């Protein structure tokens, strides 16, 4: 695992300063503390920081071909590199190292752009062709490894994280107001956009080429599969193939020259992975769990039960609201506003695991691939609720508004589930194509944003504006709503929320996280599984639960899904109340927000009328991010 960065100047007489690349790489030191490599030649230069996982002795980067005409830097892992290497050796290619980095370089020489079709793994890669003066970039199919870029008239800059790009002088830092609006809508920024108008993400499953004249060409090499009829008609046949694919997905992710373990929440996905690991590993697996002192958020007893079943070397801890400076540090890790509160426990989980292992397997992606979110079922209730007379809905809404809302985790609170249904129905009524998890509705964002920002935003969007998520949903075509939601979630919420969170929080502690459930072969197989084998009636994850019956107890398979969010509702009404008051009330929050609207939200939460913890956290993150980004801009 690594951090990568590079600069290409369009003036071929200019020279990239090695000191600048060194600063960029230094900002990425947490991604790769073991070694650093930099190459510059004239108008081009790139560099990397390395976390040693495979080929500890000879795998340092950049790596070049025999005549030094093509070089590579690479972040990630190619799990099937040994099989591809054998094939290339049979065609006369030789290798100087045992690393997957050199394998990518040789595959690029042999197959060109088609080399991406051969790779099973997670990656962000940059290849420089000295003779052609051409840069090649690519990102893995699902987007597990990040890659950002900036381009103006004079240069092209790329890096694993935004902070490295901002190391360069005179990078335009204009805020993208559409991205700001997306952030308040979803709690993260989906698609190509970032909070900075001129910094973009290379999308998952895309490659890009850049020539000496600054012409950037970007194309997809894989598409997230839409549901289609599969080859198996029986449940048993689907279970059998799922078992084979899952076992191989775990097996190839156990390849490592450093200590390896697994995150274990005690939920179905992580428990299944630990079960398969235990069958494949000659020694006991190391497992890691973070819990909470608040009972409705804590899953420790489930994780402990699974650990005992498979005799793992189990490590667990609990976190409280005494976070110190950790909140600000977590926010800084993302380089832009990011409001998924599960970043907090993920940060501590990665910190704990990194003391014992360098690689950890995780169950991320299972909900999107297997159909695990309760809102997939909830959409049916939303649809029924919207068919009821508006007079009835308005009456229900007024009644529910009078009932104080506690701070329990939603899965264990019937009141919160009903309020979620009403809120989601209102969002759906405003925008029938909306498939997303929302923080602030359209009408709420119009209140929360400062009037000047609203006016500027309206000009930026234009009359025909469609959000990135709405565009994805509109591309689905005909089909059942649950399959459409899963397809949209996998390309938005999974990519730009969950995987971003896991990457930044694990890399903050120099820990590599691997996701067997995001193996593209498994994804393609599940696209062919009928929807009623994913969500059947009121049961989510039907197929993988059937598979798990042979390896896990019912108490794990059929237990309530807790999620991994922090108990912010309680914390904000208690120990963190002063922080909320200081940032959002006394200092009026972000300059982009309407102070009176912010005050109203905080007041209602403090009074216990609503649990506005997600909204308050979203506003807190924005406020702290803005304060820190302005400070660093002045420092420059």
C-alpha positions as CSV (number, residue, x, y, z in Angstrom):
1,X,0.0,0.0,0.0
2,X,1.3,3.4,-0.9
3,X,0.7,7.1,-1.5
4,X,1.4,8.3,-5.0
5,X,1.8,11.7,-6.5
6,X,3.1,13.3,-9.7
7,X,3.4,16.5,-11.8
8,X,3.5,17.0,-15.5
9,X,4.4,20.5,-16.8
10,X,3.2,21.4,-20.3
11,X,6.2,23.6,-21.0
12,X,8.7,21.0,-22.0
13,X,11.6,23.3,-21.3
14,X,10.5,23.5,-17.6
15,X,11.7,21.3,-14.9
16,X,9.8,19.6,-12.1
17,X,11.5,20.4,-8.7
18,X,12.3,17.3,-6.7
19,X,11.8,19.3,-3.5
20,X,8.2,19.9,-4.5
21,X,7.6,16.2,-5.1
22,X,9.3,15.5,-1.8
23,X,6.9,17.8,0.0
24,X,3.9,16.1,-1.7
25,X,5.2,12.6,-0.7
26,X,5.9,13.9,2.8
27,X,2.2,14.8,3.1
28,X,1.4,11.2,2.3
29,X,3.9,9.7,4.7
30,X,1.1,8.0,6.7
31,X,0.1,6.0,3.6
32,X,3.6,4.5,3.3
33,X,6.1,5.1,6.2
34,X,8.5,2.3,5.1
35,X,10.3,3.9,2.1
36,X,10.1,6.8,-0.4
37,X,11.0,6.9,-4.1
38,X,11.0,9.9,-6.4
39,X,11.9,10.2,-10.1
40,X,12.1,13.5,-12.1
41,X,13.2,14.1,-15.6
42,X,12.6,17.5,-17.2
43,X,8.9,18.4,-17.3
44,X,7.7,15.2,-15.5
45,X,8.2,13.8,-12.1
46,X,6.4,11.3,-9.8
47,X,7.0,9.8,-6.4
48,X,5.6,7.5,-3.8
49,X,5.7,6.5,-0.2
50,X,5.6,2.8,0.5
51,X,3.9,0.5,3.1
52,X,5.7,-2.8,2.5
53,X,3.3,-5.7,2.1
54,X,4.6,-7.9,-0.7
55,X,8.3,-8.4,-1.6
56,X,9.8,-6.5,1.3
57,X,13.3,-6.4,-0.1
58,X,13.1,-5.6,-3.8
59,X,9.6,-4.0,-4.3
60,X,10.6,-0.3,-3.9
61,X,9.3,2.2,-6.4
62,X,9.4,3.7,-9.0
63,X,10.1,0.6,-11.0
64,X,11.3,0.9,-14.7
65,X,11.5,-1.5,-17.6
66,X,14.8,-2.7,-19.0
67,X,15.6,0.3,-21.1
68,X,14.2,2.8,-18.6
69,X,11.7,4.1,-21.1
70,X,8.6,3.2,-19.0
71,X,8.2,3.6,-15.3
72,X,5.5,3.0,-12.7
73,X,4.3,4.0,-9.3
74,X,1.4,2.0,-7.7
75,X,-0.9,2.1,-4.7
76,X,-2.7,-1.1,-3.9
77,X,-2.5,-4.9,-4.4
78,X,-3.0,-7.2,-7.4
79,X,-4.0,-10.4,-5.7
80,X,-3.6,-12.7,-8.8
81,X,-0.2,-11.3,-9.8
82,X,1.5,-14.6,-9.5
83,X,-0.8,-16.2,-12.1
84,X,-0.4,-13.3,-14.5
85,X,3.3,-13.4,-14.0
86,X,3.5,-17.1,-15.0
87,X,1.6,-16.3,-18.2
88,X,3.9,-13.4,-19.1
89,X,7.0,-15.5,-18.3
90,X,5.7,-18.1,-20.8
91,X,5.7,-15.3,-23.4
92,X,9.4,-14.4,-22.7
93,X,9.0,-11.6,-20.1
94,X,11.5,-11.6,-17.3
95,X,11.2,-10.1,-13.8
96,X,13.8,-8.5,-11.5
97,X,11.5,-8.4,-8.4
98,X,8.8,-10.5,-6.8
99,X,6.4,-7.5,-6.5
100,X,3.0,-6.9,-8.1
101,X,4.2,-3.5,-9.1
102,X,6.6,-4.9,-11.7
103,X,3.9,-7.3,-12.8
104,X,1.6,-4.3,-13.7
105,X,4.4,-2.7,-15.7
106,X,5.1,-5.9,-17.7
107,X,1.4,-6.5,-18.2
108,X,1.1,-2.9,-19.6
109,X,4.0,-3.5,-22.0
110,X,2.4,-6.8,-23.1
111,X,-1.3,-5.9,-23.3
112,X,-1.5,-2.1,-23.3
113,X,-4.7,-0.7,-21.8
114,X,-6.2,-4.2,-21.9
115,X,-3.9,-5.1,-19.0
116,X,-6.6,-3.8,-16.6
117,X,-8.9,-6.6,-17.6
118,X,-6.5,-9.1,-16.1
119,X,-6.2,-7.6,-12.6
120,X,-8.0,-8.8,-9.5
121,X,-7.3,-6.3,-6.9
122,X,-7.5,-2.7,-5.6
123,X,-5.2,-0.1,-7.2
124,X,-4.4,3.4,-8.3
125,X,-1.6,3.3,-10.8
126,X,0.5,5.8,-12.7
127,X,2.7,4.8,-15.7
128,X,5.1,7.2,-17.4
129,X,6.2,6.6,-21.0
130,X,9.4,8.6,-21.6
131,X,9.5,8.1,-25.4
132,X,5.9,9.1,-26.0
133,X,5.9,11.7,-23.2
134,X,2.5,10.2,-22.1
135,X,1.1,9.6,-18.7
136,X,-1.3,6.7,-18.0
137,X,-3.5,6.6,-14.9
138,X,-6.0,4.0,-13.8
139,X,-8.1,3.1,-10.8
140,X,-9.6,-0.3,-9.7
141,X,-13.1,-1.4,-10.7
142,X,-14.9,-0.5,-7.4
143,X,-12.8,2.5,-6.3
144,X,-11.1,1.0,-3.2
145,X,-8.0,3.1,-3.8
146,X,-8.3,6.9,-4.4
147,X,-6.8,9.1,-7.2
148,X,-7.3,12.9,-7.5
149,X,-6.1,15.3,-10.1
150,X,-5.8,19.0,-10.9
151,X,-5.2,20.6,-14.3
152,X,-4.7,24.2,-15.4
153,X,-3.1,25.7,-18.5
154,X,0.4,25.0,-17.3
155,X,0.4,21.6,-15.5
156,X,-1.3,18.4,-14.4
157,X,-1.0,17.2,-10.8
158,X,-2.2,13.9,-9.4
159,X,-2.1,12.3,-6.0
160,X,-3.7,9.7,-3.7
161,X,-5.1,12.5,-1.5
162,X,-6.1,16.1,-2.0
163,X,-3.6,17.4,0.6
164,X,-0.7,16.4,-1.7
165,X,-2.1,18.4,-4.6
166,X,-2.5,21.4,-2.2
167,X,1.2,21.3,-1.5
168,X,1.8,22.7,-5.0
169,X,1.9,26.5,-5.2
170,X,-0.9,28.5,-6.9
171,X,-3.4,25.6,-7.0
172,X,-6.8,27.2,-7.3
173,X,-8.9,26.6,-4.1
174,X,-12.2,27.9,-5.3
175,X,-15.0,26.1,-3.5
176,X,-17.4,24.1,-5.7
177,X,-20.8,25.2,-4.5
178,X,-22.6,22.2,-6.1
179,X,-20.2,19.9,-4.2
180,X,-21.1,21.8,-1.0
181,X,-24.8,21.3,-1.7
182,X,-24.2,17.6,-2.4
183,X,-22.3,17.4,0.9
184,X,-25.3,18.8,2.9
185,X,-27.6,16.5,0.9
186,X,-25.7,13.2,1.4
187,X,-23.0,13.8,4.0
188,X,-20.3,13.2,1.4
189,X,-19.5,14.4,-2.1
190,X,-20.3,11.8,-4.8
191,X,-19.0,11.4,-8.3
192,X,-16.0,13.3,-9.9
193,X,-16.5,16.4,-7.8
194,X,-14.5,17.4,-4.7
195,X,-15.1,20.4,-2.5
196,X,-12.5,22.2,-4.7
197,X,-13.9,23.2,-8.1
198,X,-10.7,22.5,-10.0
199,X,-9.7,19.2,-8.2
200,X,-11.4,16.1,-9.5
201,X,-11.5,12.3,-8.8
202,X,-10.6,9.8,-11.4
203,X,-13.7,7.6,-11.2
204,X,-13.6,3.9,-10.4
205,X,-13.0,1.5,-13.3
206,X,-11.6,4.3,-15.5
207,X,-8.2,4.9,-17.1
208,X,-6.8,8.3,-18.2
209,X,-4.0,9.3,-20.6
210,X,-2.4,12.7,-20.7
211,X,-0.1,13.9,-23.5
212,X,2.5,16.6,-23.7
213,X,0.0,19.1,-25.0
214,X,-2.3,18.7,-22.0
215,X,-4.9,16.6,-23.7
216,X,-6.6,14.5,-21.1
217,X,-8.5,11.4,-22.3
218,X,-10.7,9.5,-19.7
219,X,-12.6,6.3,-20.4
220,X,-14.2,3.4,-18.5
221,X,-12.8,-0.1,-18.8
222,X,-15.5,-1.9,-16.8
223,X,-19.1,-1.1,-15.8
224,X,-20.8,-2.1,-12.6
225,X,-23.1,-4.9,-13.8
226,X,-26.9,-4.4,-13.9
227,X,-29.0,-7.3,-12.8
228,X,-29.7,-9.9,-15.4
229,X,-30.9,-13.5,-15.6
230,X,-28.3,-15.9,-14.3
231,X,-27.3,-19.4,-15.1
232,X,-28.6,-21.0,-11.9
233,X,-32.3,-21.5,-11.2
234,X,-32.1,-23.2,-7.8
235,X,-31.1,-21.7,-4.5
236,X,-28.7,-24.6,-3.9
237,X,-26.8,-24.0,-7.1
238,X,-26.4,-20.3,-6.3
239,X,-25.2,-21.1,-2.8
240,X,-22.6,-23.5,-4.2
241,X,-21.2,-21.0,-6.6
242,X,-21.3,-18.2,-4.0
243,X,-19.3,-20.5,-1.6
244,X,-16.6,-21.1,-4.2
245,X,-16.3,-17.5,-5.2
246,X,-16.2,-16.3,-1.6
247,X,-13.6,-18.8,-0.5
248,X,-11.3,-17.8,-3.4
249,X,-11.9,-14.1,-2.8
250,X,-10.7,-14.6,0.8
251,X,-7.9,-16.9,-0.1
252,X,-6.2,-14.6,-2.6
253,X,-6.5,-11.7,0.0
254,X,-4.5,-13.7,2.5
255,X,-1.3,-13.4,0.4
256,X,1.0,-11.2,2.5
257,X,4.6,-11.0,3.7
258,X,3.5,-9.1,6.8
259,X,1.1,-10.0,9.7
260,X,-2.6,-10.1,8.8
261,X,-5.9,-10.1,10.6
262,X,-9.6,-9.1,10.3
263,X,-12.1,-6.6,11.5
264,X,-14.9,-8.3,13.3
265,X,-18.1,-6.5,14.1
266,X,-20.0,-9.7,14.9
267,X,-22.3,-9.0,12.0
268,X,-23.0,-11.4,9.1
269,X,-20.4,-10.1,6.7
270,X,-17.4,-9.9,8.9
271,X,-18.3,-13.1,10.7
272,X,-18.5,-14.9,7.4
273,X,-15.1,-13.7,6.3
274,X,-13.6,-14.7,9.7
275,X,-15.1,-18.1,9.3
276,X,-13.6,-18.6,5.8
277,X,-10.3,-17.2,7.0
278,X,-10.2,-19.7,9.8
279,X,-10.6,-22.6,7.4
280,X,-7.8,-21.3,5.1
281,X,-5.2,-20.2,7.6
282,X,-2.8,-22.6,9.4
283,X,-2.8,-20.5,12.5
284,X,-5.4,-18.7,14.5
285,X,-6.6,-15.5,12.9
286,X,-6.3,-12.2,14.7
287,X,-9.6,-10.3,15.0
288,X,-10.3,-6.7,16.1
289,X,-13.4,-5.0,17.4
290,X,-14.4,-1.6,18.6
291,X,-17.6,-1.1,20.7
292,X,-19.4,1.6,22.6
293,X,-20.5,2.0,26.2
294,X,-24.0,2.9,24.9
295,X,-25.8,-0.5,24.8
296,X,-28.0,0.2,21.7
297,X,-24.8,0.9,19.7
298,X,-22.5,-1.8,21.1
299,X,-22.0,-5.1,19.3
300,X,-19.1,-6.4,21.4
301,X,-20.9,-9.5,22.7
302,X,-21.6,-10.7,19.1
303,X,-18.0,-10.2,18.0
304,X,-16.8,-12.0,21.2
305,X,-19.1,-14.9,20.4
306,X,-17.8,-15.3,16.8
307,X,-14.2,-15.0,18.0
308,X,-14.8,-17.8,20.4
309,X,-16.4,-20.0,17.8
310,X,-13.3,-19.8,15.5
311,X,-10.7,-19.6,18.3
312,X,-9.3,-16.3,17.1
313,X,-6.8,-14.1,18.9
314,X,-9.4,-11.4,19.6
315,X,-8.7,-7.8,20.5
316,X,-11.4,-5.4,21.5
317,X,-11.9,-2.0,23.1
318,X,-14.7,0.5,23.7
319,X,-14.6,4.2,23.0
320,X,-16.4,7.0,24.8
321,X,-17.2,10.6,24.0
322,X,-13.8,11.7,25.5
323,X,-12.3,12.2,22.1
324,X,-9.9,15.0,22.8
325,X,-8.4,16.4,19.5
326,X,-9.3,13.2,17.6
327,X,-12.4,14.8,16.0
328,X,-10.3,17.5,14.3
329,X,-7.6,15.0,13.3
330,X,-10.2,12.7,11.7
331,X,-11.8,15.6,9.8
332,X,-8.3,16.7,8.5
333,X,-7.7,13.2,7.2
334,X,-10.4,13.6,4.5
335,X,-9.2,17.0,3.1
336,X,-12.8,17.9,2.5
337,X,-16.1,17.8,4.4
338,X,-17.1,14.2,5.2
339,X,-19.9,13.5,7.6
340,X,-20.2,9.7,8.2
341,X,-19.8,9.5,11.9
342,X,-18.7,5.9,11.7
343,X,-15.3,7.4,10.7
344,X,-14.8,7.8,14.5
345,X,-15.0,4.1,15.5
346,X,-13.3,3.1,12.2
347,X,-10.3,5.4,13.2
348,X,-10.0,3.7,16.6
349,X,-10.5,0.2,15.1
350,X,-7.6,0.8,12.6
351,X,-5.5,2.3,15.3
352,X,-5.9,-0.8,17.5
353,X,-5.4,-3.3,14.6
354,X,-2.2,-1.5,13.4
355,X,-0.5,-2.3,16.6
356,X,-0.7,-6.1,15.8
357,X,-1.0,-6.4,12.0
358,X,-0.2,-4.5,8.8
359,X,-3.2,-6.0,6.8
360,X,-6.8,-6.5,7.8
361,X,-9.7,-8.0,6.0
362,X,-13.1,-6.3,6.2
363,X,-16.7,-7.1,5.3
364,X,-17.4,-3.8,3.5
365,X,-19.6,-4.0,0.5
366,X,-21.8,-6.8,1.7
367,X,-24.9,-4.7,2.2
368,X,-24.7,-3.3,-1.4
369,X,-23.8,-6.6,-3.0
370,X,-26.1,-9.0,-1.1
371,X,-29.0,-6.6,-0.3
372,X,-28.5,-5.8,3.4
373,X,-30.0,-2.5,4.1
374,X,-33.3,-2.3,5.9
375,X,-34.3,0.6,3.8
376,X,-34.6,-1.7,0.8
377,X,-37.6,-3.2,2.6
378,X,-38.5,0.2,4.0
379,X,-39.0,1.6,0.4
380,X,-42.1,-0.7,0.1
381,X,-43.5,1.0,3.2
382,X,-42.6,4.4,1.9
383,X,-44.5,3.6,-1.3
384,X,-47.6,2.5,0.6
385,X,-47.4,5.5,2.9
386,X,-47.3,7.9,-0.1
387,X,-50.4,6.4,-1.5
388,X,-52.3,7.5,1.6
389,X,-54.3,10.8,1.5
390,X,-52.1,13.9,2.1
391,X,-54.5,15.0,4.9
392,X,-53.7,11.7,6.8
393,X,-50.0,12.0,6.2
394,X,-50.0,15.6,7.4
395,X,-51.9,14.6,10.6
396,X,-49.5,11.7,11.3
397,X,-46.5,14.1,10.7
398,X,-47.9,16.6,13.2
399,X,-48.5,13.9,15.8
400,X,-45.0,12.5,15.4
401,X,-43.5,16.0,15.8
402,X,-45.0,16.2,19.3
403,X,-43.3,13.0,20.5
404,X,-39.8,13.6,21.9
405,X,-37.1,11.6,20.1
406,X,-34.5,9.7,22.1
407,X,-30.9,9.0,21.2
408,X,-31.1,5.2,20.8
409,X,-29.7,3.5,17.7
410,X,-32.4,3.5,15.1
411,X,-32.6,-0.3,14.6
412,X,-33.8,-0.8,18.2
413,X,-36.2,2.2,18.3
414,X,-39.6,1.8,16.7
415,X,-40.2,5.6,17.1
416,X,-37.1,6.4,15.1
417,X,-38.0,3.9,12.4
418,X,-41.5,5.5,12.0
419,X,-39.9,8.9,11.8
420,X,-37.4,7.7,9.3
421,X,-40.3,6.4,7.1
422,X,-42.1,9.8,7.3
423,X,-38.9,11.7,6.5
424,X,-37.9,9.4,3.6
425,X,-41.4,9.6,2.2
426,X,-41.2,13.4,2.2
427,X,-37.8,13.2,0.4
428,X,-39.3,10.8,-2.1
429,X,-42.4,13.0,-2.6
430,X,-40.1,15.9,-3.5
431,X,-37.9,13.9,-5.8
432,X,-39.4,10.6,-7.0
433,X,-36.1,9.4,-8.5
434,X,-34.2,9.9,-5.2
435,X,-32.4,6.7,-4.2
436,X,-30.0,8.0,-1.6
437,X,-29.6,8.3,2.1
438,X,-30.1,12.0,2.9
439,X,-29.0,14.4,5.6
440,X,-30.8,17.6,4.6
441,X,-33.8,17.6,2.2
442,X,-34.0,20.0,-0.7
443,X,-36.3,22.4,1.3
444,X,-34.0,22.1,4.4
445,X,-30.9,23.0,2.4
446,X,-32.6,26.1,1.2
447,X,-33.1,27.2,4.8
448,X,-29.7,26.1,6.1
449,X,-27.6,27.7,3.3
450,X,-26.9,31.4,3.5
451,X,-29.0,33.4,1.0
452,X,-25.9,34.5,-0.9
453,X,-24.8,30.9,-1.3
454,X,-28.3,29.9,-2.5
455,X,-28.2,32.6,-5.2
456,X,-24.8,31.6,-6.4
457,X,-25.7,27.9,-6.3
458,X,-28.8,28.5,-8.4
459,X,-26.6,30.1,-11.1
460,X,-24.1,27.2,-10.9
461,X,-26.7,24.5,-11.2
462,X,-28.9,25.8,-14.0
463,X,-32.4,24.8,-14.7
464,X,-31.6,21.3,-16.1
465,X,-29.4,20.2,-13.2
466,X,-29.4,16.6,-12.1
467,X,-27.3,15.4,-9.2
468,X,-24.8,12.7,-9.8
469,X,-26.8,10.2,-7.9
470,X,-30.0,11.1,-9.8
471,X,-28.0,10.6,-13.1
472,X,-26.9,7.2,-11.9
473,X,-30.5,6.2,-11.0
474,X,-31.8,7.5,-14.4
475,X,-29.3,5.3,-16.2
476,X,-30.6,2.1,-14.6
477,X,-33.6,1.7,-16.9
478,X,-36.6,-0.5,-16.2
479,X,-36.5,-3.0,-13.4
480,X,-37.5,-3.6,-9.7
481,X,-36.8,-0.8,-7.2
482,X,-34.7,-2.8,-4.9
483,X,-32.2,-3.9,-7.6
484,X,-32.1,-0.2,-8.7
485,X,-31.3,1.0,-5.2
486,X,-28.6,-1.6,-4.7
487,X,-27.1,-0.7,-8.1
488,X,-27.1,3.0,-7.2
489,X,-25.8,2.5,-3.7
490,X,-22.8,0.4,-5.0
491,X,-21.7,3.3,-7.3
492,X,-22.3,6.1,-4.9
493,X,-22.7,5.4,-1.2
494,X,-20.2,2.5,-1.3
495,X,-17.6,4.2,-3.5
496,X,-17.7,7.8,-2.1
497,X,-18.6,7.2,1.5
498,X,-17.8,3.7,2.8
499,X,-14.6,3.1,0.8
500,X,-13.3,6.7,1.3
501,X,-13.9,6.3,5.1
502,X,-12.1,3.0,5.3
503,X,-9.2,4.1,3.2
504,X,-8.5,7.4,5.1
505,X,-9.0,5.9,8.5
506,X,-6.9,2.9,7.9
507,X,-4.2,4.8,6.1
508,X,-4.0,7.3,9.0
509,X,-2.5,4.3,10.9
510,X,-0.6,2.8,7.9
511,X,-2.9,-0.2,7.8
512,X,-4.0,-1.9,4.6
513,X,-7.6,-3.0,4.5
514,X,-8.8,-5.6,2.0
515,X,-12.4,-6.3,1.0
516,X,-13.1,-9.9,-0.2
517,X,-16.8,-9.0,-0.8
518,X,-15.8,-6.5,-3.4
519,X,-14.1,-9.1,-5.6
520,X,-15.4,-8.2,-9.1
521,X,-16.1,-11.9,-9.9
522,X,-18.4,-12.0,-6.8
523,X,-20.1,-8.7,-7.9
524,X,-20.7,-10.0,-11.4
525,X,-22.1,-13.3,-10.0
526,X,-24.5,-11.5,-7.6
527,X,-25.8,-9.3,-10.4
528,X,-27.1,-12.5,-12.0
529,X,-28.8,-13.7,-8.8
530,X,-32.6,-13.0,-8.7
531,X,-33.6,-10.1,-6.5
532,X,-35.8,-12.4,-4.3
533,X,-32.6,-14.3,-3.3
534,X,-31.2,-11.0,-2.0
535,X,-34.3,-9.4,-0.4
536,X,-37.2,-11.9,0.2
537,X,-40.2,-10.5,1.9
538,X,-39.0,-8.8,5.1
539,X,-35.7,-10.7,5.0
540,X,-32.5,-9.0,3.8
541,X,-29.4,-10.9,2.5
542,X,-31.4,-14.0,1.9
543,X,-28.8,-15.9,-0.2
544,X,-25.7,-15.3,2.0
545,X,-27.8,-16.1,5.1
546,X,-28.7,-19.4,3.6
547,X,-25.0,-20.0,2.8
548,X,-24.0,-19.0,6.3
549,X,-26.3,-21.5,8.0
550,X,-23.6,-24.1,7.6
551,X,-20.9,-22.0,9.3
552,X,-22.5,-19.6,11.7
553,X,-25.2,-19.8,14.5
554,X,-28.6,-18.3,14.0
555,X,-27.9,-15.8,16.8
556,X,-25.4,-14.2,14.4
557,X,-27.2,-14.7,11.1
558,X,-30.5,-13.3,12.1
559,X,-29.6,-10.7,14.7
560,X,-30.5,-7.0,14.3
561,X,-28.2,-4.9,12.1
562,X,-26.7,-2.1,14.2
563,X,-24.6,-0.3,11.7
564,X,-21.3,1.3,12.9
565,X,-22.3,4.9,13.7
566,X,-21.3,6.7,16.9
567,X,-23.9,7.6,19.6
568,X,-23.6,11.3,18.7
569,X,-27.2,12.1,19.7
570,X,-26.4,11.3,23.4
571,X,-23.0,12.9,23.3
572,X,-24.3,16.1,21.8
573,X,-26.9,16.4,24.6
574,X,-24.3,15.6,27.2
575,X,-20.5,15.8,27.2
576,X,-20.1,17.3,23.7
577,X,-22.8,19.9,24.2
578,X,-20.3,22.7,25.0
579,X,-18.4,22.0,21.8
580,X,-21.6,22.1,19.7
581,X,-22.6,25.4,21.4
582,X,-19.2,26.9,20.9
583,X,-18.9,26.1,17.2
584,X,-22.4,26.4,16.0
585,X,-24.1,28.9,18.3
586,X,-21.5,31.3,19.7
587,X,-19.3,31.3,16.6
588,X,-22.3,30.9,14.1
589,X,-20.8,27.9,12.4
590,X,-19.6,28.0,8.8
591,X,-19.8,31.2,6.8
592,X,-21.8,29.3,4.2
593,X,-24.7,28.6,6.6
594,X,-27.6,30.6,7.8
595,X,-27.0,31.2,11.5
596,X,-30.6,31.3,12.6
597,X,-31.4,28.0,10.9
598,X,-28.4,26.3,12.5
599,X,-29.5,27.7,15.9
600,X,-33.0,26.2,15.4
601,X,-31.6,22.7,14.6
602,X,-29.3,22.7,17.6
603,X,-32.0,24.0,20.0
604,X,-34.5,21.3,18.9
605,X,-31.8,18.6,19.5
606,X,-30.8,20.0,22.9
607,X,-34.5,20.1,23.9
608,X,-35.0,16.4,23.0
609,X,-37.6,17.2,20.4
610,X,-35.7,15.6,17.6
611,X,-32.5,13.5,17.3
612,X,-30.7,15.9,14.9
613,X,-27.3,14.3,15.6
614,X,-26.6,13.5,11.9
615,X,-27.4,17.1,10.9
616,X,-25.4,18.6,13.7
617,X,-22.4,16.4,12.9
618,X,-22.7,17.4,9.3
619,X,-22.6,21.1,10.2
620,X,-19.8,20.6,12.8
621,X,-17.6,18.9,10.2
622,X,-18.2,21.6,7.7
623,X,-17.4,24.3,10.3
624,X,-14.2,22.7,11.5
625,X,-13.1,21.8,8.0
626,X,-13.7,25.4,6.8
627,X,-11.8,26.8,9.8
628,X,-8.8,24.5,9.3
629,X,-8.7,25.0,5.5
630,X,-8.7,28.8,5.8
631,X,-5.9,28.6,8.4
632,X,-3.7,26.5,6.1
633,X,-4.5,28.8,3.1
634,X,-3.3,31.8,5.1
635,X,-0.2,29.8,6.2
636,X,0.7,29.3,2.5
